[in-house]
Amino acid sequence: MNKVINIKLISLFFLFIGVTGICAAQDNTTLSLADAIALGVKNSKHLKISEAKIDAAAANTLAANQAKLPSFTISGSYLWLSSANININKSNNGGSGNPNGESPSPNSAAYGIANISLPIYTGGKIKYGIESAKFLQQAVVLDAANDKNAVIYNITIAYVNLYKAGKAIQIVKQNLVASISRDSALENLERNGIIARNDLLKSHLQTSNVELTLLEAESNYKIAMINTNLLLGFPEENMIVLTDDINKETPPLLSYNDYLEMTLNQRKDLQAYQLRGKANESAIKSAKVDAYPNIALSGGYIAADIPGVITITNAVNIGVGLQYNLSNIWKKNTNLATAKATAVQIEAGQELLNDNIRATLSQDYQNYLLAGKKIEVFNKAQVQATENARIIKNKYNNSLATITDVLEAEASLLQANLNIELGKADQMLAYKKLLLTTGTIDLQ
């Protein structure tokens, strides 16, 4: 296919500069990747939701612990009575409590009650409730750590994409300068009748295509900048200056088995599943003891006053209370059935996550290997394209090649330069994705 026409396809490179926005600060901000990650984590709305979930889980744990503490209640009332007739029968003479034989008719009544209850035996329900709440709280903390890893990766994507967009503009601009300079030289040759006008028009066409490519690259750069600012919580018009060299060497690649072992030990979502399994085991134990009686130590104080009828003071009571729900004999223990069903879900979910992790790890490992091999090919292609452009230019200067050959060679060189820069950035992202899968991206 004619490479002069293929120059239009260069713009397709920028379609892959997918933006996952993130960034920071005032009107003009200089950021390293580490700075961007710190700001992104600090301002992440997803992580704020995760923190709220941690607080809710901590509150549930506190509530479970407080179930073993004594409960203390106070109640009281003052009542207005309308024409109340009260008959007080005495067992010894069957007469009225009033010596004159008249029934008292009080118009008010007041009473106060204070109760305290301390659970002594609940069949282990409180203990298992505390265990379950603690495991769930730890699982939520791990969920938050897993969310943080995902946020770090998204920030890295945004930083690298912004870098790629900037590099693309830089390379295309350099090519545009060279293309305009070539047009100027050819115009002089065409005016002197040395070359055909058709050759000049071909050169102008390529320059126009490069200009279009530059416009698309600049548009993608602006979009990447805006999305990055929004992700980091900064004004859309903020300009970010990147300080990190994305193309620095990545650490040596370990074996697949090393990464698999690392994944099984470090993945927070796997650990969270294990904790939820333990929490559900405690929930099953708690559901089983629903059929057991509850015993509590109780005490209280009662005071009452009905004018002309009765006054009660210093009525202190203490005792042991027993509660047993007889309906448990014929009712099905739905809490136990629910907990057992949850156990099946957790086990199946953990197995599914394991399978997904292995599949993803295998893919990410191969992608990283592929990215490295692509860099090797891109390097060779860049050397070849540079040498080819030099040879074609010399031939053209000696009338041994056409302007079409020159344009094809320059298009190949531009694409080779783009490939090498974008390929290095993609290799870095492939490595970060591998770290995300292993659960160690936050350790790098």
C-alpha positions as CSV (number, residue, x, y, z in Angstrom):
1,M,0.0,0.0,0.0
2,N,1.2,3.5,-0.8
3,K,2.8,4.9,2.3
4,V,2.0,8.4,1.3
5,I,-1.6,7.6,1.8
6,N,-0.8,5.6,4.9
7,I,0.4,8.8,6.6
8,K,-3.3,9.4,7.4
9,L,-3.3,6.3,9.5
10,I,-0.7,7.8,11.9
11,S,-3.6,9.6,13.5
12,L,-5.0,6.2,14.6
13,F,-2.2,6.0,17.1
14,F,-3.8,8.7,19.1
15,L,-7.1,6.9,19.4
16,F,-5.3,4.4,21.6
17,I,-4.3,7.2,24.0
18,G,-7.3,6.4,26.2
19,V,-7.7,8.7,29.0
20,T,-8.4,7.7,32.6
21,G,-8.0,11.2,34.0
22,I,-6.2,12.3,37.1
23,C,-4.1,15.3,38.3
24,A,-3.6,18.3,40.5
25,A,-3.5,21.8,41.6
26,Q,-3.4,25.4,40.6
27,D,-3.0,27.1,37.2
28,N,0.3,25.3,36.4
29,T,1.4,22.2,38.2
30,T,4.6,20.2,38.0
31,L,4.1,16.6,38.9
32,S,6.1,13.4,39.2
33,L,4.3,10.1,38.9
34,A,4.7,9.6,42.7
35,D,3.2,13.1,43.3
36,A,0.2,12.3,41.0
37,I,-0.4,9.1,42.8
38,A,-0.3,10.7,46.2
39,L,-2.7,13.5,45.1
40,G,-5.0,11.0,43.3
41,V,-5.3,8.7,46.4
42,K,-5.9,11.7,48.6
43,N,-8.7,13.1,46.5
44,S,-10.2,9.9,45.2
45,K,-14.0,9.8,45.6
46,H,-13.8,6.0,45.4
47,L,-11.5,5.8,48.4
48,K,-13.6,8.2,50.4
49,I,-16.5,5.7,49.9
50,S,-14.1,3.0,51.0
51,E,-13.2,4.9,54.2
52,A,-16.9,5.4,55.0
53,K,-17.4,1.6,54.6
54,I,-14.5,1.0,57.1
55,D,-16.2,3.4,59.6
56,A,-19.5,1.6,59.2
57,A,-17.8,-1.8,59.8
58,A,-16.0,-0.4,62.9
59,A,-19.3,0.8,64.2
60,N,-20.8,-2.7,63.7
61,T,-17.9,-4.2,65.6
62,L,-18.4,-1.7,68.4
63,A,-22.1,-2.6,68.6
64,A,-21.3,-6.3,68.7
65,N,-18.8,-5.7,71.6
66,Q,-21.4,-3.6,73.5
67,A,-23.9,-6.5,73.5
68,K,-21.9,-8.0,76.4
69,L,-22.3,-4.8,78.5
70,P,-25.1,-4.3,80.9
71,S,-28.2,-2.4,79.7
72,F,-29.7,0.2,81.9
73,T,-33.1,1.8,81.3
74,I,-35.1,4.4,83.1
75,S,-38.8,5.2,82.5
76,G,-41.4,7.4,84.3
77,S,-44.8,8.9,83.8
78,Y,-47.1,11.4,85.4
79,L,-50.7,10.8,84.6
80,W,-53.8,13.0,85.0
81,L,-56.8,10.8,85.9
82,S,-60.4,11.8,85.2
83,S,-63.0,10.7,87.8
84,A,-61.1,7.5,88.6
85,N,-62.9,5.1,91.0
86,I,-60.7,2.7,92.8
87,N,-61.9,-0.2,95.0
88,I,-59.3,-1.8,97.2
89,N,-60.5,-5.2,98.5
90,K,-58.9,-6.6,101.6
91,S,-58.8,-10.3,101.9
92,N,-59.3,-10.3,105.6
93,N,-62.7,-8.6,105.7
94,G,-63.7,-8.0,102.1
95,G,-64.3,-4.3,102.9
96,S,-63.1,-1.1,101.4
97,G,-59.8,0.3,102.1
98,N,-61.4,3.5,103.3
99,P,-62.6,3.4,107.0
100,N,-65.7,5.4,106.0
101,G,-66.5,3.0,103.3
102,E,-65.8,5.5,100.5
103,S,-63.7,4.6,97.5
104,P,-60.8,7.0,96.8
105,S,-61.0,9.0,93.6
106,P,-57.5,10.3,92.8
107,N,-57.0,12.7,90.0
108,S,-53.3,12.0,89.3
109,A,-50.7,9.2,89.4
110,A,-47.0,9.0,89.0
111,Y,-44.5,6.2,88.7
112,G,-40.8,5.6,87.9
113,I,-39.0,2.4,87.0
114,A,-35.2,1.8,86.6
115,N,-34.0,-1.6,85.2
116,I,-30.6,-3.0,84.7
117,S,-29.8,-6.3,82.9
118,L,-26.5,-8.1,82.5
119,P,-26.4,-11.1,80.1
120,I,-24.8,-14.1,81.8
121,Y,-25.4,-16.9,79.2
122,T,-26.5,-16.5,75.6
123,G,-25.2,-19.7,74.2
124,G,-22.2,-17.9,72.7
125,K,-24.3,-15.6,70.5
126,I,-22.5,-12.5,71.7
127,K,-19.1,-14.1,71.3
128,Y,-19.8,-15.3,67.7
129,G,-21.3,-11.9,66.9
130,I,-18.1,-10.1,67.9
131,E,-16.0,-12.6,66.0
132,S,-18.1,-12.2,62.8
133,A,-18.0,-8.3,63.1
134,K,-14.2,-8.3,63.5
135,F,-13.6,-10.5,60.5
136,L,-16.0,-8.4,58.4
137,Q,-14.2,-5.2,59.5
138,Q,-10.9,-6.6,58.5
139,A,-12.3,-7.7,55.1
140,V,-13.6,-4.2,54.5
141,V,-10.2,-2.8,55.3
142,L,-8.7,-5.1,52.7
143,D,-11.4,-4.1,50.2
144,A,-10.3,-0.5,50.7
145,A,-6.6,-1.5,50.1
146,N,-7.7,-3.3,46.9
147,D,-9.6,-0.2,45.8
148,K,-6.5,1.9,46.4
149,N,-4.4,-0.4,44.2
150,A,-6.9,0.2,41.4
151,V,-6.8,3.9,41.9
152,I,-3.0,3.9,41.8
153,Y,-3.2,2.0,38.5
154,N,-5.7,4.4,37.0
155,I,-3.6,7.4,38.0
156,T,-0.6,5.7,36.3
157,I,-2.6,5.2,33.2
158,A,-3.6,8.9,33.2
159,Y,0.0,10.0,33.7
160,V,1.4,7.8,31.0
161,N,-1.4,8.7,28.6
162,L,-0.7,12.4,29.1
163,Y,3.0,11.6,28.5
164,K,2.2,9.7,25.3
165,A,0.0,12.5,24.0
166,G,2.7,15.1,24.7
167,K,5.4,12.9,23.0
168,A,3.2,12.4,20.0
169,I,2.8,16.1,19.6
170,Q,6.5,16.7,19.9
171,I,7.4,14.1,17.3
172,V,4.7,15.2,14.8
173,K,5.7,18.8,15.2
174,Q,9.3,17.9,14.4
175,N,8.1,16.1,11.3
176,L,5.9,19.0,10.4
177,V,8.8,21.5,10.6
178,A,10.9,19.2,8.3
179,S,8.0,18.8,5.9
180,I,7.4,22.5,5.7
181,S,11.1,23.0,5.1
182,R,11.1,20.4,2.3
183,D,8.1,22.1,0.7
184,S,9.9,25.4,0.7
185,A,12.9,23.9,-1.0
186,L,10.7,22.1,-3.6
187,E,8.9,25.3,-4.3
188,N,12.2,26.9,-5.3
189,L,13.0,23.9,-7.5
190,E,9.6,24.0,-9.1
191,R,9.8,27.7,-9.9
192,N,13.2,27.1,-11.6
193,G,11.6,24.2,-13.6
194,I,13.8,21.6,-12.1
195,I,10.9,19.4,-10.7
196,A,7.4,18.8,-11.9
197,R,4.5,20.6,-10.2
198,N,3.0,17.3,-9.5
199,D,6.0,16.4,-7.2
200,L,5.4,19.7,-5.3
201,L,1.7,18.9,-4.9
202,K,2.6,15.5,-3.4
203,S,4.8,17.1,-0.9
204,H,2.2,19.7,0.0
205,L,-0.4,16.9,0.4
206,Q,1.9,15.1,2.9
207,T,2.4,18.3,4.8
208,S,-1.4,18.7,5.1
209,N,-1.7,15.2,6.4
210,V,0.9,15.8,9.0
211,E,-0.9,19.0,10.0
212,L,-4.2,17.0,10.4
213,T,-2.3,14.5,12.5
214,L,-1.0,17.3,14.7
215,L,-4.4,18.7,15.2
216,E,-5.8,15.4,16.4
217,A,-2.8,14.9,18.6
218,E,-3.3,18.3,20.2
219,S,-7.0,17.6,20.7
220,N,-6.3,14.3,22.4
221,Y,-3.7,16.0,24.6
222,K,-6.2,18.6,25.8
223,I,-8.8,15.9,26.5
224,A,-6.2,13.9,28.5
225,M,-5.2,17.1,30.4
226,I,-8.9,17.9,31.3
227,N,-9.7,14.3,32.4
228,T,-6.5,14.1,34.4
229,N,-7.3,17.3,36.2
230,L,-10.8,16.2,37.0
231,L,-9.6,12.9,38.3
232,L,-7.2,14.6,40.7
233,G,-9.8,17.2,41.7
234,F,-8.2,20.3,40.1
235,P,-9.6,22.9,37.7
236,E,-10.0,21.8,34.1
237,E,-7.9,24.6,32.8
238,N,-4.9,23.6,35.0
239,M,-1.8,22.8,33.0
240,I,0.3,19.8,34.2
241,V,4.0,19.6,33.5
242,L,5.3,16.0,33.8
243,T,8.7,15.5,35.3
244,D,9.1,11.7,35.2
245,D,10.7,9.8,32.4
246,I,8.2,7.2,31.5
247,N,10.7,5.3,29.3
248,K,13.0,4.4,32.1
249,E,14.0,0.8,32.4
250,T,11.6,-1.5,34.2
251,P,12.9,-4.1,36.7
252,P,13.9,-7.5,35.3
253,L,11.0,-9.9,34.7
254,L,10.5,-12.7,37.2
255,S,9.2,-16.2,36.2
256,Y,5.5,-16.7,35.9
257,N,5.5,-19.0,39.0
258,D,7.1,-16.2,41.0
259,Y,4.4,-13.8,40.1
260,L,1.7,-16.4,40.8
261,E,3.1,-17.0,44.3
262,M,3.3,-13.3,44.8
263,T,-0.3,-12.9,43.7
264,L,-1.7,-15.6,46.0
265,N,0.1,-14.0,49.0
266,Q,-0.5,-10.4,48.2
267,R,-4.0,-10.0,46.6
268,K,-6.2,-8.1,49.1
269,D,-9.4,-9.3,47.5
270,L,-8.4,-13.0,48.1
271,Q,-7.6,-12.2,51.7
272,A,-10.9,-10.4,52.1
273,Y,-12.8,-13.5,50.8
274,Q,-11.0,-15.7,53.4
275,L,-12.0,-13.3,56.2
276,R,-15.6,-13.2,55.0
277,G,-15.5,-17.0,55.1
278,K,-14.4,-16.9,58.7
279,A,-17.0,-14.3,59.5
280,N,-19.7,-16.5,58.0
281,E,-18.5,-19.5,60.0
282,S,-19.1,-17.4,63.2
283,A,-22.5,-16.5,61.8
284,I,-23.4,-20.2,61.4
285,K,-22.3,-20.8,65.0
286,S,-24.4,-17.9,66.1
287,A,-27.4,-19.1,64.2
288,K,-27.1,-22.6,65.8
289,V,-27.4,-21.2,69.3
290,D,-30.7,-19.4,68.6
291,A,-32.4,-22.5,70.0
292,Y,-30.6,-22.0,73.4
293,P,-32.1,-20.1,76.3
294,N,-30.8,-16.8,77.4
295,I,-30.0,-16.1,81.1
296,A,-29.4,-12.6,82.5
297,L,-28.9,-11.0,85.9
298,S,-31.4,-8.3,86.4
299,G,-32.1,-5.6,89.0
300,G,-34.4,-2.6,89.3
301,Y,-36.0,0.1,91.3
302,I,-39.7,1.0,91.4
303,A,-41.4,4.1,92.8
304,A,-45.1,5.0,92.5
305,D,-47.6,7.5,94.0
306,I,-51.3,7.5,93.6
307,P,-52.6,10.2,96.1
308,G,-54.9,8.8,98.6
309,V,-54.4,5.2,97.4
310,I,-50.8,4.0,97.4
311,T,-47.3,5.2,97.7
312,I,-44.3,2.9,96.8
313,T,-40.7,3.8,97.6
314,N,-37.4,1.9,97.9
315,A,-38.8,-1.1,96.0
316,V,-35.5,-2.5,94.9
317,N,-35.4,-5.9,93.2
318,I,-32.7,-8.2,92.0
319,G,-32.9,-11.6,90.4
320,V,-32.1,-13.9,87.5
321,G,-34.1,-14.0,84.3
322,L,-34.6,-16.9,81.9
323,Q,-35.8,-16.4,78.3
324,Y,-36.5,-19.2,75.9
325,N,-38.4,-18.9,72.7
326,L,-40.6,-22.1,72.5
327,S,-41.5,-21.3,68.9
328,N,-37.9,-22.5,67.9
329,I,-39.2,-26.0,68.4
330,W,-41.4,-25.9,65.4
331,K,-40.0,-23.0,63.4
332,K,-37.2,-23.6,60.9
333,N,-34.0,-21.8,61.7
334,T,-33.9,-19.4,58.7
335,N,-30.8,-17.6,60.0
336,L,-28.9,-20.9,59.9
337,A,-30.2,-21.7,56.4
338,T,-29.2,-18.2,55.2
339,A,-25.7,-18.5,56.7
340,K,-25.1,-21.9,55.1
341,A,-26.2,-20.5,51.7
342,T,-23.9,-17.6,52.1
343,A,-21.0,-20.0,52.9
344,V,-21.6,-21.7,49.5
345,Q,-21.6,-18.3,47.7
346,I,-18.4,-17.3,49.4
347,E,-16.7,-20.5,48.5
348,A,-17.8,-20.4,44.9
349,G,-16.9,-16.7,44.7
350,Q,-13.4,-17.4,46.0
351,E,-12.9,-20.2,43.5
352,L,-14.1,-17.9,40.7
353,L,-11.8,-15.1,41.8
354,N,-8.9,-17.6,41.8
355,D,-9.6,-18.7,38.3
356,N,-10.0,-15.1,37.1
357,I,-6.7,-14.1,38.8
358,R,-4.8,-16.9,37.1
359,A,-6.3,-16.0,33.7
360,T,-5.6,-12.3,34.1
361,L,-2.1,-12.9,35.5
362,S,-1.2,-15.2,32.5
363,Q,-2.5,-12.6,30.1
364,D,-0.7,-9.7,31.8
365,Y,2.5,-11.7,31.9
366,Q,2.3,-12.4,28.2
367,N,1.4,-8.8,27.4
368,Y,4.5,-7.6,29.3
369,L,6.7,-10.1,27.4
370,L,5.1,-9.0,24.1
371,A,5.7,-5.3,25.0
372,G,9.4,-6.0,25.5
373,K,9.7,-7.9,22.2
374,K,7.8,-5.1,20.4
375,I,10.4,-2.6,21.8
376,E,13.2,-4.7,20.2
377,V,11.4,-4.7,16.9
378,F,10.6,-1.0,17.1
379,N,14.3,-0.2,17.8
380,K,15.4,-2.2,14.7
381,A,12.6,-0.6,12.6
382,Q,13.7,2.9,13.8
383,V,17.3,2.2,12.8
384,Q,16.2,0.8,9.4
385,A,13.7,3.7,8.8
386,T,16.4,6.3,9.6
387,E,18.9,4.7,7.3
388,N,16.3,4.2,4.6
389,A,15.3,7.9,4.7
390,R,19.0,8.9,4.5
391,I,19.6,6.6,1.5
392,I,16.4,7.7,-0.3
393,K,17.3,11.4,0.2
394,N,20.8,10.9,-1.2
395,K,19.3,9.0,-4.2
396,Y,16.7,11.8,-4.7
397,N,19.5,14.4,-4.7
398,N,21.2,12.4,-7.4
399,S,18.0,12.0,-9.4
400,L,17.9,8.2,-8.6
401,A,14.7,8.3,-6.6
402,T,11.4,10.1,-7.0
403,I,9.7,12.5,-4.6
404,T,7.2,9.7,-3.9
405,D,10.1,7.6,-2.6
406,V,11.2,10.4,-0.3
407,L,7.7,10.9,1.1
408,E,7.3,7.2,1.7
409,A,10.6,7.1,3.6
410,E,9.7,10.1,5.7
411,A,6.3,8.6,6.5
412,S,8.0,5.3,7.6
413,L,10.4,7.2,9.8
414,L,7.7,9.2,11.4
415,Q,5.7,6.1,12.2
416,A,8.9,4.3,13.5
417,N,9.6,7.3,15.8
418,L,6.0,7.2,17.1
419,N,6.2,3.4,17.6
420,I,9.3,3.5,19.7
421,E,8.0,6.3,22.0
422,L,4.5,4.9,22.5
423,G,5.8,1.4,22.7
424,K,8.1,2.2,25.6
425,A,5.2,3.9,27.4
426,D,3.0,0.9,26.7
427,Q,5.7,-1.4,28.1
428,M,5.7,0.6,31.3
429,L,1.9,0.3,31.6
430,A,2.1,-3.4,30.9
431,Y,4.5,-3.8,33.8
432,K,2.2,-1.7,36.1
433,K,-0.8,-3.9,35.1
434,L,1.2,-6.9,36.1
435,L,1.9,-5.4,39.5
436,L,-1.8,-4.6,39.9
437,T,-2.7,-8.2,39.2
438,T,-0.2,-9.4,41.7
439,G,-1.4,-6.9,44.3
440,T,1.9,-5.2,44.7
441,I,1.5,-2.0,42.8
442,D,1.3,0.0,46.0
443,L,4.7,-1.4,47.1
444,Q,6.5,-0.1,44.0
